[in-house]
C-alpha cells in the first residue's frame, strides 16, 4: 500500500501510527516533496468512486488563497485534476492507495473496514 502524507500534519501522523499498529506494510510518500502526478490522481479518483472535491484539501491555506471554493464549481474535472497535480498541498491527505481501493483523509472506522 502507498500512503501519501505530509509529515507535519497531525492527522497524517495519526494515520501512520494507526497503520503501524496494525502491522501493515506501507510505503510512504511526502505529498509536498513528491506531488501526485496527473495520471496518478486520475486513476485514484476513478478507483475511489468519490466526488473529485474529496481530493481537495479544503481546509488548506493554498485552497483558501486561490479562492477555490468559488472557482471549482466552474472548472471541468480535467482542469481540477490538472490543478491538483500542480501542488501537493492542495491535495487532501493522507491518501491511502491499496489493491482495489483509495481512501482520502483519515477516518479510522472507514480504514478498518477496508483493511480489516
C-alpha positions, 0 to 999 in steps of 0.5 A, a space after each residue: 500500500 502507498 500512503 501519501 502524507 505530509 509529515 507535519 500534519 497531525 492527522 497524517 501522523 495519526 494515520 501512520 501510527 494507526 497503520 503501524 499498529 496494525 502491522 501493515 506494510 506501507 510505503 510512504 510518500 511526502 505529498 509536498 516533496 513528491 506531488 501526485 502526478 496527473 495520471 496518478 490522481 486520475 486513476 485514484 479518483 476513478 478507483 475511489 468512486 468519490 466526488 473529485 472535491 474529496 481530493 481537495 484539501 479544503 481546509 488548506 491555506 493554498 485552497 483558501 488563497 486561490 479562492 477555490 471554493 468559488 472557482 471549482 464549481 466552474 472548472 471541468 474535472 480535467 482542469 481540477 485534476 490538472 490543478 491538483 497535480 500542480 501542488 501537493 498541498 492542495 491535495 487532501 491527505 493522507 491518501 491511502 492507495 491499496 489493491 482495489 481501493 483509495 481512501 482520502 483523509 483519515 477516518 479510522 472506522 472507514 480504514 478498518 473496514 477496508 483493511 480489516 
